[in-house]
Amino acid sequence: MKKYFILSVLSLALCSIALSQTAIEKKTTDVSSILDFASGTTKGIILPAVETLPATPANGTFLFDKVAKIVKMYQNGAWVDLSGVGETAGTVPLAPYSGTVDNGKQTVMGARSTTADGVLVLESPDKALVLPKISNPHLNVKSPYPGMMCYDTDRKALAVFDGKVWNYWK
């Protein structure tokens, strides 16, 4: 009986960890975030660089379209361009993946499962992604990667790098 009780407690602990918030390079997250980054960083999120757009994207899907050389977001049934035409010279070609992943294709944070098709899916009724906060990324990020995304604390805007220049959205 003790073994089953311990296994039940461990299962509950693992479930709560899977649904918890995550801090990157800091000890705690902001109250409203699923995924939060340390302030003062010069590291951003690198969006997936795809050659074929997803067939059934969810609203809020972000990616770097390697064919059009544009950072895009899917919103209300259409792709919205978040950058000008950039450059793919900085993208690293990916080798074919030969390992296996237990869930087949994705990591889900904030929920036990999802119907959204994505590599990293953040799904929560009351928490959001807090982007890495970078002061003047066009000056402070020395080697930005095409598809990099962050929050510019000086401009108070979303910053996306298209391989050539930084694009800003308020």
GUGUDREN-106093 format. One line per field, with one value per residue: residue number from 1; z, y, x of N, C-alpha, C in turn; residue in one letter. Coordinates in nm, 2 decimals. Atoms other than C-alpha are relative to their C-alpha. Last residue first. Layout:
! residues N
i	NUM|...
n_zz	Z|...
n_yy	Y|...
n_xx	X|...
ca_zz	Z|...
ca_yy	Y|...
ca_xx	X|...
c_zz	Z|...
c_yy	Y|...
c_xx	X|...
aa	a|...
! end
This chain:
! residues 170
i	170|169|168|167|166|165|164|163|162|161|160|159|158|157|156|155|154|153|152|151|150|149|148|147|146|145|144|143|142|141|140|139|138|137|136|135|134|133|132|131|130|129|128|127|126|125|124|123|122|121|120|119|118|117|116|115|114|113|112|111|110|109|108|107|106|105|104|103|102|101|100|99|98|97|96|95|94|93|92|91|90|89|88|87|86|85|84|83|82|81|80|79|78|77|76|75|74|73|72|71|70|69|68|67|66|65|64|63|62|61|60|59|58|57|56|55|54|53|52|51|50|49|48|47|46|45|44|43|42|41|40|39|38|37|36|35|34|33|32|31|30|29|28|27|26|25|24|23|22|21|20|19|18|17|16|15|14|13|12|11|10|9|8|7|6|5|4|3|2|1
n_zz	-0.13|-0.01|-0.13|0.03|-0.11|-0.09|0.05|0.06|0.12|0.09|0.07|0.09|0.04|0.12|-0.05|0.10|0.03|-0.12|-0.02|-0.03|-0.13|-0.05|-0.15|-0.08|0.07|0.09|0.00|0.12|0.09|0.04|-0.11|-0.05|0.13|0.06|0.13|0.03|0.04|0.01|-0.05|0.09|-0.01|0.02|0.13|0.00|-0.07|0.00|-0.14|0.00|-0.13|-0.01|-0.14|-0.07|-0.02|0.06|0.08|0.14|0.09|0.14|0.01|0.02|-0.05|-0.14|-0.04|-0.15|-0.06|0.07|0.14|0.04|-0.06|-0.10|-0.02|-0.13|0.00|-0.14|-0.03|0.04|-0.10|0.05|0.00|-0.06|-0.13|0.00|-0.06|0.06|-0.06|0.05|0.14|0.03|-0.11|0.01|-0.01|-0.04|0.10|0.13|0.06|-0.08|0.05|-0.11|0.02|-0.12|-0.09|-0.08|0.02|0.15|0.08|0.13|0.10|0.07|0.05|0.04|-0.09|-0.02|-0.10|-0.11|-0.09|0.07|-0.05|-0.10|0.03|0.14|0.08|0.14|0.10|0.05|0.14|0.05|0.03|0.07|0.15|0.09|0.02|0.06|-0.09|0.02|-0.03|0.03|0.01|0.11|0.12|-0.04|-0.03|0.11|0.00|-0.09|-0.12|-0.05|0.08|0.00|0.02|0.07|-0.07|0.02|0.14|0.06|-0.04|0.08|0.14|0.01|-0.01|0.12|0.10|-0.03|0.02|0.14|0.04|-0.05|0.08|0.13|0.00|0.00
n_yy	-0.05|-0.01|-0.03|-0.05|0.01|-0.11|-0.12|0.05|0.07|-0.01|0.12|-0.01|0.14|0.06|0.06|-0.03|-0.14|-0.07|-0.11|-0.13|-0.04|-0.08|-0.03|0.06|-0.03|0.11|0.05|0.09|-0.01|0.14|0.09|-0.03|-0.03|0.12|-0.03|-0.14|-0.05|-0.15|-0.05|0.00|-0.13|0.00|-0.03|-0.03|-0.12|-0.10|-0.02|0.00|-0.05|-0.06|-0.05|0.06|-0.09|0.07|-0.09|0.04|-0.10|0.04|0.14|0.09|-0.07|-0.06|-0.08|-0.02|-0.13|-0.12|-0.01|-0.06|0.08|-0.08|0.01|0.05|0.14|0.04|0.08|0.14|0.10|0.12|0.12|0.12|0.03|0.04|0.13|0.08|0.01|0.11|-0.01|-0.06|-0.08|-0.02|-0.14|-0.02|-0.05|0.07|0.00|-0.07|0.04|0.04|0.00|0.05|-0.10|-0.07|-0.14|-0.02|0.00|0.07|-0.07|0.07|-0.08|0.07|-0.03|-0.14|-0.06|-0.07|-0.04|0.02|0.11|-0.05|0.02|-0.02|0.10|-0.04|0.10|0.07|0.03|0.12|0.00|0.13|-0.03|0.10|-0.03|-0.13|-0.10|-0.01|-0.13|0.01|0.14|0.06|0.02|0.07|-0.10|-0.07|0.00|0.09|-0.07|-0.08|0.03|-0.11|0.03|-0.11|-0.12|-0.12|-0.01|-0.06|-0.14|-0.08|-0.01|-0.09|-0.14|-0.03|-0.04|-0.13|-0.10|-0.02|-0.07|-0.13|-0.07|-0.02|-0.12|-0.12
n_xx	0.05|0.15|0.06|0.13|0.10|0.02|-0.07|-0.12|0.03|-0.11|-0.02|-0.11|-0.04|0.06|0.13|0.11|-0.01|0.04|-0.09|0.07|-0.02|0.10|-0.01|0.11|0.13|0.03|0.13|0.02|-0.11|-0.01|-0.05|-0.13|-0.08|-0.06|-0.05|-0.01|-0.13|0.00|-0.13|-0.12|-0.07|-0.14|-0.05|-0.14|-0.03|0.11|0.05|0.14|0.03|0.13|0.02|-0.12|-0.12|-0.12|-0.08|0.03|0.04|0.00|-0.03|0.12|0.12|-0.01|0.11|-0.01|0.01|-0.04|0.01|0.13|0.11|0.05|0.14|0.05|0.00|0.01|0.12|-0.03|0.02|0.09|-0.08|0.07|-0.04|-0.14|-0.01|-0.11|-0.13|-0.07|-0.02|-0.13|-0.05|-0.14|-0.03|-0.14|-0.09|0.01|0.13|0.10|0.13|0.09|0.15|0.05|0.08|-0.10|0.03|0.03|-0.13|0.02|-0.08|-0.10|-0.11|-0.12|-0.12|-0.02|0.09|-0.07|0.11|0.13|0.09|0.09|0.14|0.01|0.06|-0.02|-0.03|0.12|-0.03|0.06|0.14|0.04|-0.01|-0.06|-0.14|-0.01|-0.07|-0.15|-0.05|-0.15|-0.04|-0.07|0.09|0.12|0.11|0.06|0.14|0.05|0.04|-0.11|-0.13|-0.09|-0.14|-0.06|-0.05|0.09|0.03|-0.12|-0.01|0.11|-0.05|-0.11|0.05|0.08|-0.09|-0.06|0.10|0.01|-0.12|0.01|0.10|-0.06|-0.09|0.08
ca_zz	-3.10|-3.36|-3.45|-3.73|-3.68|-4.00|-4.24|-4.12|-4.04|-3.68|-3.47|-3.20|-3.01|-2.88|-2.57|-2.78|-2.49|-2.34|-2.68|-2.64|-2.82|-3.14|-3.34|-3.68|-3.86|-3.59|-3.42|-3.39|-3.16|-2.99|-2.81|-3.08|-3.29|-2.96|-2.80|-2.44|-2.44|-2.26|-2.34|-2.42|-2.15|-2.27|-2.12|-1.83|-1.76|-1.98|-2.06|-2.37|-2.46|-2.75|-2.84|-3.16|-3.29|-3.40|-3.16|-3.03|-2.69|-2.38|-2.01|-2.02|-1.93|-2.13|-2.42|-2.59|-2.94|-3.21|-3.13|-2.76|-2.66|-2.90|-3.10|-3.25|-3.61|-3.69|-4.04|-4.02|-4.00|-4.22|-4.01|-4.09|-4.14|-4.52|-4.49|-4.55|-4.49|-4.67|-4.44|-4.10|-3.91|-4.21|-4.11|-4.22|-4.24|-4.08|-3.78|-3.70|-3.80|-3.74|-3.99|-4.00|-4.36|-4.59|-4.84|-4.88|-4.53|-4.36|-4.00|-3.76|-3.51|-3.44|-3.25|-3.40|-3.46|-3.78|-3.99|-4.30|-4.15|-4.39|-4.58|-4.58|-4.21|-3.98|-3.63|-3.41|-3.21|-2.88|-2.77|-2.60|-2.51|-2.15|-1.90|-1.77|-1.71|-1.92|-1.85|-1.97|-1.84|-1.73|-1.53|-1.18|-1.32|-1.30|-1.04|-1.02|-1.33|-1.64|-1.80|-1.56|-1.62|-1.48|-1.37|-1.55|-1.60|-1.24|-1.11|-1.31|-1.17|-0.82|-0.87|-1.01|-0.72|-0.47|-0.64|-0.66|-0.29|-0.21|-0.43|-0.26|0.08|0.00
ca_yy	4.85|4.65|4.68|4.52|4.46|4.43|4.18|3.82|3.91|4.01|4.07|4.34|4.37|4.73|4.94|5.13|5.12|4.78|4.61|4.29|3.98|3.77|3.61|3.47|3.52|3.49|3.80|3.81|4.11|4.17|4.50|4.76|4.64|4.48|4.83|4.71|4.35|4.19|3.82|3.77|3.70|3.42|3.43|3.31|3.30|3.04|2.86|2.71|2.75|2.52|2.45|2.24|2.33|2.18|2.30|2.03|2.05|1.84|1.87|2.25|2.54|2.41|2.17|2.03|1.89|1.63|1.27|1.28|1.04|1.19|0.97|1.03|1.06|1.42|1.51|1.77|2.13|2.39|2.69|3.02|3.32|3.33|3.34|3.71|3.95|4.07|4.31|4.20|4.10|3.97|3.85|3.50|3.46|3.27|3.50|3.55|3.35|3.54|3.58|3.66|3.71|3.54|3.44|3.09|3.07|3.17|3.26|3.15|3.26|3.09|3.32|3.17|2.80|2.67|2.40|2.33|2.46|2.68|2.50|2.61|2.67|2.86|2.80|3.11|3.19|3.35|3.62|3.64|3.98|3.95|4.24|4.09|3.72|3.53|3.41|3.11|3.05|3.41|3.62|3.60|3.69|3.40|3.30|3.20|3.35|3.23|3.10|3.08|2.82|2.82|2.50|2.26|1.98|2.04|1.99|1.67|1.54|1.61|1.44|1.13|1.13|1.14|0.86|0.65|0.70|0.59|0.29|0.18|0.24|0.00
ca_xx	0.43|0.61|0.98|1.19|1.56|1.76|1.92|1.84|1.48|1.53|1.21|1.17|0.84|0.82|0.89|1.15|1.40|1.30|1.31|1.12|1.27|1.25|1.52|1.40|1.73|2.00|2.15|2.52|2.62|2.29|2.35|2.31|2.01|1.89|1.84|1.78|1.68|1.39|1.35|0.98|0.72|0.50|0.15|-0.06|-0.43|-0.61|-0.28|-0.11|0.25|0.33|0.69|0.74|0.39|0.06|-0.22|-0.45|-0.29|-0.21|-0.15|-0.15|0.09|0.38|0.36|0.67|0.62|0.67|0.60|0.52|0.80|1.06|1.28|1.62|1.74|1.67|1.78|2.06|1.94|2.08|2.21|2.04|2.27|2.24|1.87|1.83|1.54|1.24|1.06|0.94|0.63|0.43|0.08|-0.02|-0.40|-0.69|-0.74|-0.37|-0.06|0.26|0.54|0.92|1.01|1.27|0.99|1.13|1.29|0.96|1.07|0.79|0.53|0.20|-0.04|-0.36|-0.31|-0.15|-0.33|-0.11|0.21|0.42|0.69|1.05|1.06|1.29|1.16|1.18|1.49|1.39|1.63|1.97|2.12|2.01|1.95|1.63|1.61|1.36|1.00|0.80|0.45|0.40|0.15|0.32|0.66|0.90|1.15|1.52|1.67|1.85|1.53|1.23|0.96|0.60|0.43|0.21|0.47|0.59|0.24|0.20|0.54|0.43|0.10|0.27|0.52|0.24|0.06|0.38|0.44|0.08|0.11|0.44|0.29|0.00
c_zz	0.01|0.13|-0.01|0.13|-0.04|0.11|0.11|-0.06|-0.08|-0.12|-0.11|-0.07|-0.11|-0.02|-0.12|0.05|-0.09|-0.03|0.11|0.02|0.03|0.15|0.03|0.15|0.07|-0.07|-0.11|0.00|-0.13|-0.11|-0.04|0.08|0.04|-0.13|-0.07|-0.14|-0.03|-0.03|-0.02|0.08|-0.08|0.03|-0.01|-0.14|0.01|0.07|-0.01|0.15|0.00|0.15|0.01|0.15|0.07|0.01|-0.05|-0.10|-0.13|-0.08|-0.14|-0.01|-0.01|0.03|0.14|0.03|0.15|0.08|-0.07|-0.16|-0.05|0.05|0.11|0.01|0.14|0.00|0.15|0.03|-0.05|0.11|-0.06|-0.02|0.06|0.14|0.01|0.07|-0.08|0.05|-0.05|-0.15|-0.04|0.11|0.00|0.00|0.06|-0.10|-0.15|-0.08|0.09|-0.06|0.13|-0.01|0.13|0.08|0.07|-0.02|-0.15|-0.08|-0.13|-0.09|-0.07|-0.06|-0.04|0.09|0.00|0.10|0.12|0.09|-0.07|0.06|0.11|-0.05|-0.15|-0.09|-0.14|-0.10|-0.05|-0.15|-0.03|-0.02|-0.08|-0.13|-0.09|-0.02|-0.07|0.09|-0.01|0.01|-0.01|0.02|-0.11|-0.13|0.02|0.05|-0.12|0.01|0.09|0.11|0.05|-0.07|-0.01|-0.01|-0.10|0.06|-0.03|-0.15|-0.06|0.04|-0.09|-0.14|0.00|0.01|-0.13|-0.10|0.03|-0.03|-0.15|-0.05|0.04|-0.09|-0.14|0.00
c_yy	-0.05|0.05|0.02|0.02|0.07|-0.04|0.11|0.12|-0.05|-0.09|0.03|-0.14|0.03|-0.14|-0.06|-0.04|0.05|0.15|0.09|0.10|0.13|0.04|0.10|0.03|-0.07|0.03|-0.11|-0.05|-0.09|-0.01|-0.15|-0.10|0.04|0.03|-0.13|0.02|0.15|0.05|0.15|0.04|-0.01|0.14|-0.02|0.02|0.04|0.13|0.10|0.02|0.03|0.05|0.07|0.03|-0.08|0.10|-0.08|0.08|-0.06|0.12|-0.05|-0.14|-0.09|0.07|0.05|0.09|0.00|0.13|0.12|0.02|0.05|-0.06|0.09|-0.02|-0.06|-0.15|-0.05|-0.07|-0.14|-0.10|-0.11|-0.12|-0.12|-0.04|-0.05|-0.13|-0.08|0.00|-0.12|0.03|0.06|0.09|0.02|0.15|0.02|0.05|-0.05|0.00|0.06|-0.04|-0.05|0.02|-0.07|0.11|0.09|0.15|0.03|0.01|-0.08|0.09|-0.09|0.09|-0.08|0.02|0.15|0.05|0.08|0.05|0.00|-0.11|0.05|-0.02|0.03|-0.11|0.06|-0.11|-0.07|-0.01|-0.14|0.01|-0.12|0.06|-0.10|0.03|0.13|0.10|0.00|0.14|-0.01|-0.15|-0.08|-0.04|-0.08|0.11|0.07|-0.01|-0.10|0.09|0.10|-0.03|0.13|-0.03|0.10|0.13|0.12|0.02|0.07|0.15|0.08|0.02|0.10|0.14|0.04|0.05|0.13|0.10|0.03|0.09|0.14|0.08|0.03|0.13
c_xx	-0.14|-0.04|-0.15|-0.08|-0.13|-0.10|-0.01|0.08|0.12|-0.03|0.12|0.02|0.11|0.06|-0.08|-0.13|-0.11|0.01|-0.05|0.10|-0.09|0.02|-0.11|0.01|-0.12|-0.13|-0.03|-0.14|-0.02|0.10|0.01|0.07|0.14|0.08|0.07|0.07|0.00|0.14|0.00|0.13|0.13|0.05|0.15|0.05|0.14|0.04|-0.12|-0.05|-0.15|-0.02|-0.14|-0.01|0.11|0.12|0.13|0.08|-0.04|-0.05|0.02|0.05|-0.13|-0.13|0.02|-0.12|0.02|0.00|0.06|-0.01|-0.14|-0.13|-0.04|-0.15|-0.05|-0.01|0.01|-0.13|0.02|-0.01|-0.09|0.09|-0.06|0.05|0.14|0.01|0.10|0.14|0.07|0.00|0.13|0.05|0.16|0.02|0.14|0.10|0.00|-0.13|-0.11|-0.13|-0.07|-0.16|-0.04|-0.07|0.10|-0.02|-0.02|0.13|-0.02|0.08|0.10|0.10|0.12|0.12|0.03|-0.11|0.06|-0.12|-0.13|-0.09|-0.09|-0.14|0.00|-0.05|0.01|0.04|-0.12|0.03|-0.05|-0.15|-0.03|0.02|0.07|0.15|0.01|0.06|0.15|0.05|0.15|0.02|0.07|-0.08|-0.12|-0.09|-0.06|-0.16|-0.08|-0.04|0.10|0.13|0.07|0.15|0.07|0.05|-0.09|-0.02|0.12|0.01|-0.10|0.05|0.11|-0.06|-0.07|0.10|0.05|-0.11|-0.01|0.12|-0.02|-0.10|0.06|0.09
aa	k|w|y|n|w|v|k|g|d|f|v|a|l|a|k|r|d|t|d|y|c|m|m|g|p|y|p|s|k|v|n|l|h|p|n|s|i|k|p|l|v|l|a|k|d|p|s|e|l|v|l|v|g|d|a|t|t|s|r|a|g|m|v|t|q|k|g|n|d|v|t|g|s|y|p|a|l|p|v|t|g|a|t|e|g|v|g|s|l|d|v|w|a|g|n|q|y|m|k|v|i|k|a|v|k|d|f|l|f|t|g|n|a|p|t|a|p|l|t|e|v|a|p|l|i|i|g|k|t|t|g|s|a|f|d|l|i|s|s|v|d|t|t|k|k|e|i|a|t|q|s|l|a|i|s|c|l|a|l|s|l|v|s|l|i|f|y|k|k|m
! end
